[in-house]
Amino acid sequence: MLEKAIVGMAALRIMSGSLEVLAALFILKVNEIEKALLINSGLAMVGPLVLLSTTTIGLIGMSDRISFAKIMWIFLGIVCIFVGVRK
């Protein structure tokens, strides 16, 4: 039997991947660079949200097995990723 956290994480990734494929098809359909860039920009916001959501679900799922300090280190690592990407 699958854990709820695993199912939640997989479901988010499946939805995210489906959204990426649909956006690619929509870009092909509109066939305009300006609109394609707008669609792509919208997707740029989805990726980080999916990363945060799946990580949060995973950490909640294993919160009884790891210490609070380790959870904070993981979140600090995620913050570092976002800071590094933005600069």
C-alpha positions in Angstrom: 0.0 0.0 0.0 1.3 3.4 -0.9 1.8 6.2 1.6 -0.5 9.2 1.3 2.5 11.5 1.1 3.9 9.5 -1.9 0.6 9.6 -3.7 0.3 13.4 -3.1 3.8 14.1 -4.3 3.3 11.9 -7.4 -0.1 13.5 -8.1 1.4 17.0 -8.0 4.2 15.9 -10.4 1.8 14.3 -12.8 -0.4 17.4 -12.8 2.7 19.6 -13.3 4.0 17.5 -16.1 0.6 17.4 -17.8 0.4 21.2 -17.5 3.8 21.4 -19.2 2.7 19.2 -22.1 -0.6 21.2 -22.5 1.4 24.5 -22.5 3.7 23.1 -25.2 0.7 22.2 -27.3 -0.9 25.5 -26.7 2.4 27.3 -27.7 2.3 25.4 -31.0 -1.3 26.3 -31.5 -0.9 30.0 -31.0 2.1 30.1 -33.2 3.2 33.6 -32.0 6.4 34.3 -30.2 4.9 37.0 -27.9 2.1 34.7 -26.8 4.5 31.8 -26.5 6.7 33.8 -24.1 3.7 34.7 -22.0 2.7 31.1 -21.7 6.3 30.1 -20.9 6.5 32.9 -18.2 3.4 31.5 -16.6 5.0 28.1 -16.4 8.1 29.6 -14.8 6.0 30.3 -11.7 4.5 26.7 -11.6 7.9 24.9 -11.2 9.0 26.5 -8.0 5.5 26.1 -6.5 5.5 22.4 -7.3 9.0 22.0 -5.8 7.9 23.7 -2.6 4.6 21.7 -2.5 6.1 18.3 -3.1 8.9 19.0 -0.6 6.5 20.1 2.0 4.3 17.0 1.5 7.4 14.8 1.7 8.6 16.5 4.9 5.2 16.2 6.5 5.1 12.6 5.6 8.4 11.9 7.3 8.1 14.5 10.1 7.8 11.7 12.7 11.1 10.2 11.5 13.4 13.3 11.4 14.1 16.1 13.8 12.8 19.6 13.5 16.4 20.9 13.1 16.8 18.7 10.0 13.5 19.9 8.5 14.8 23.5 9.0 18.0 22.6 7.2 16.1 21.3 4.3 13.9 24.4 4.1 17.1 26.5 4.3 18.5 24.6 1.4 15.4 25.3 -0.6 15.7 29.0 0.2 19.3 28.9 -1.0 18.2 27.3 -4.3 15.7 30.1 -4.8 18.2 32.8 -3.9 20.8 31.3 -6.2 18.5 31.1 -9.1 17.3 34.7 -8.7 20.7 36.3 -8.7 
